[in-house]
Amino acid sequence: QVQLVESGGGAVQAGGSLWISCAASGLTASNMAMGWLRQAPGKAREFVAAINWRGGNTYYADSVKGRFTISRDTAQNTVNLQMNSLKSEDTAVYFCAADFEMAAVRAGTGRYWGQGTQVTVSS
């Protein structure tokens, strides 16, 4: 059974930093693309960042480039998102997603999803 379990997140003031992690089990991460999408209240889910597990290629939404860094830990089977210089508009539930195709992760149509973790940035 495939499971993606997020951890981290929480509340921080604008300009601060947070780290969230996604632990994957039940799948062969080396074949996967994994990433993060977020959904703010009243808004559609949007792509944040993704990483190709095998080669480590990364992709970012323009809104987070230069502030967020996605990484993978191949030993722990986790994908991490370091979020710096946070803004109030980054407030959302952040979801971990995985799929065999990077395009699916980036489009928000990934096969596997975590339950989400809340990130709240106060101004």
C-alpha beads as a LAMMPS data file, in Angstrom:
LAMMPS data file: protein, C-alpha beads

123 atoms
122 bonds

1 atom types
1 bond types

-500.0 500.0 xlo xhi
-500.0 500.0 ylo yhi
-500.0 500.0 zlo zhi

Masses

1 110.0

Atoms # bond

1 1 1 0.000 0.000 0.000
2 1 1 1.395 3.355 -1.045
3 1 1 1.558 6.009 1.629
4 1 1 2.791 9.561 1.568
5 1 1 2.982 11.102 5.017
6 1 1 3.787 14.773 5.472
7 1 1 5.356 16.286 8.551
8 1 1 6.554 19.708 9.583
9 1 1 4.773 22.910 8.749
10 1 1 3.149 25.102 11.363
11 1 1 2.916 28.824 11.900
12 1 1 5.535 31.504 11.352
13 1 1 5.726 35.242 10.851
14 1 1 6.351 36.726 7.445
15 1 1 10.008 36.562 6.513
16 1 1 10.532 33.403 8.512
17 1 1 11.332 29.861 7.454
18 1 1 9.667 26.467 7.692
19 1 1 10.534 22.961 6.583
20 1 1 8.135 20.246 5.533
21 1 1 8.884 16.646 4.689
22 1 1 7.115 13.795 2.920
23 1 1 7.926 10.194 3.762
24 1 1 7.083 7.704 1.031
25 1 1 6.408 4.035 1.611
26 1 1 5.053 1.228 -0.497
27 1 1 6.520 2.489 -3.731
28 1 1 9.814 2.463 -5.521
29 1 1 10.787 6.078 -5.155
30 1 1 13.631 5.736 -7.638
31 1 1 11.057 5.480 -10.434
32 1 1 9.014 8.426 -9.332
33 1 1 8.612 12.125 -9.600
34 1 1 7.566 13.711 -6.331
35 1 1 6.504 17.186 -5.439
36 1 1 4.473 19.634 -3.458
37 1 1 1.253 21.399 -4.277
38 1 1 -0.699 23.750 -2.057
39 1 1 -4.244 24.898 -1.601
40 1 1 -5.258 28.106 0.128
41 1 1 -8.815 28.667 1.391
42 1 1 -11.154 29.411 -1.468
43 1 1 -8.484 28.837 -4.097
44 1 1 -7.581 26.045 -6.457
45 1 1 -4.728 23.694 -5.708
46 1 1 -1.498 24.944 -7.277
47 1 1 1.884 23.503 -8.073
48 1 1 4.785 24.542 -5.830
49 1 1 7.844 22.388 -6.528
50 1 1 8.810 18.946 -7.787
51 1 1 11.853 16.738 -8.081
52 1 1 12.743 13.844 -10.310
53 1 1 13.906 11.149 -7.960
54 1 1 16.417 9.505 -10.259
55 1 1 18.239 12.545 -11.570
56 1 1 17.337 15.131 -8.982
57 1 1 16.065 17.644 -11.541
58 1 1 13.940 20.250 -9.831
59 1 1 11.036 22.428 -10.905
60 1 1 9.496 25.421 -9.156
61 1 1 6.512 27.679 -9.497
62 1 1 7.566 31.226 -10.317
63 1 1 6.014 32.430 -7.073
64 1 1 8.451 30.413 -4.943
65 1 1 11.641 30.463 -7.026
66 1 1 14.596 31.670 -5.011
67 1 1 12.730 31.172 -1.735
68 1 1 11.846 27.464 -1.632
69 1 1 14.185 24.514 -2.120
70 1 1 13.041 20.969 -2.779
71 1 1 15.348 18.064 -2.065
72 1 1 15.262 14.327 -1.703
73 1 1 16.840 11.944 0.758
74 1 1 17.298 8.691 -1.064
75 1 1 18.259 6.794 2.085
76 1 1 15.180 7.880 4.016
77 1 1 12.815 7.907 1.018
78 1 1 11.732 11.427 1.823
79 1 1 11.182 14.609 -0.120
80 1 1 11.720 17.843 1.728
81 1 1 10.728 21.443 1.110
82 1 1 12.714 24.214 2.758
83 1 1 10.700 27.415 2.692
84 1 1 12.469 30.708 3.349
85 1 1 11.360 34.333 3.209
86 1 1 7.797 33.223 3.709
87 1 1 4.957 35.541 2.779
88 1 1 1.359 35.648 3.933
89 1 1 0.315 34.436 0.488
90 1 1 2.219 31.206 1.121
91 1 1 -0.417 30.277 3.702
92 1 1 -2.047 27.047 2.548
93 1 1 -2.338 23.333 3.098
94 1 1 0.669 21.744 1.439
95 1 1 0.207 18.338 -0.169
96 1 1 2.860 15.844 -1.165
97 1 1 2.240 14.107 -4.481
98 1 1 3.952 11.338 -6.427
99 1 1 3.622 9.815 -9.866
100 1 1 5.665 8.006 -12.473
101 1 1 5.339 11.096 -14.684
102 1 1 6.688 14.515 -13.722
103 1 1 4.028 16.195 -15.828
104 1 1 1.301 14.613 -13.712
105 1 1 2.853 15.851 -10.495
106 1 1 3.197 19.362 -11.875
107 1 1 -0.353 19.340 -13.214
108 1 1 -1.800 18.232 -9.897
109 1 1 -3.001 14.930 -11.289
110 1 1 -0.467 12.715 -9.559
111 1 1 -1.427 9.194 -8.672
112 1 1 -0.514 9.330 -4.995
113 1 1 -1.215 12.015 -2.394
114 1 1 -0.504 12.732 1.216
115 1 1 -3.051 14.078 3.649
116 1 1 -1.613 17.595 3.696
117 1 1 0.077 19.768 6.273
118 1 1 -0.869 23.312 7.229
119 1 1 1.496 26.227 6.730
120 1 1 0.367 29.552 8.157
121 1 1 2.304 32.770 7.633
122 1 1 1.194 35.811 9.557
123 1 1 2.026 39.311 8.417

Bonds

1 1 1 2
2 1 2 3
3 1 3 4
4 1 4 5
5 1 5 6
6 1 6 7
7 1 7 8
8 1 8 9
9 1 9 10
10 1 10 11
11 1 11 12
12 1 12 13
13 1 13 14
14 1 14 15
15 1 15 16
16 1 16 17
17 1 17 18
18 1 18 19
19 1 19 20
20 1 20 21
21 1 21 22
22 1 22 23
23 1 23 24
24 1 24 25
25 1 25 26
26 1 26 27
27 1 27 28
28 1 28 29
29 1 29 30
30 1 30 31
31 1 31 32
32 1 32 33
33 1 33 34
34 1 34 35
35 1 35 36
36 1 36 37
37 1 37 38
38 1 38 39
39 1 39 40
40 1 40 41
41 1 41 42
42 1 42 43
43 1 43 44
44 1 44 45
45 1 45 46
46 1 46 47
47 1 47 48
48 1 48 49
49 1 49 50
50 1 50 51
51 1 51 52
52 1 52 53
53 1 53 54
54 1 54 55
55 1 55 56
56 1 56 57
57 1 57 58
58 1 58 59
59 1 59 60
60 1 60 61
61 1 61 62
62 1 62 63
63 1 63 64
64 1 64 65
65 1 65 66
66 1 66 67
67 1 67 68
68 1 68 69
69 1 69 70
70 1 70 71
71 1 71 72
72 1 72 73
73 1 73 74
74 1 74 75
75 1 75 76
76 1 76 77
77 1 77 78
78 1 78 79
79 1 79 80
80 1 80 81
81 1 81 82
82 1 82 83
83 1 83 84
84 1 84 85
85 1 85 86
86 1 86 87
87 1 87 88
88 1 88 89
89 1 89 90
90 1 90 91
91 1 91 92
92 1 92 93
93 1 93 94
94 1 94 95
95 1 95 96
96 1 96 97
97 1 97 98
98 1 98 99
99 1 99 100
100 1 100 101
101 1 101 102
102 1 102 103
103 1 103 104
104 1 104 105
105 1 105 106
106 1 106 107
107 1 107 108
108 1 108 109
109 1 109 110
110 1 110 111
111 1 111 112
112 1 112 113
113 1 113 114
114 1 114 115
115 1 115 116
116 1 116 117
117 1 117 118
118 1 118 119
119 1 119 120
120 1 120 121
121 1 121 122
122 1 122 123
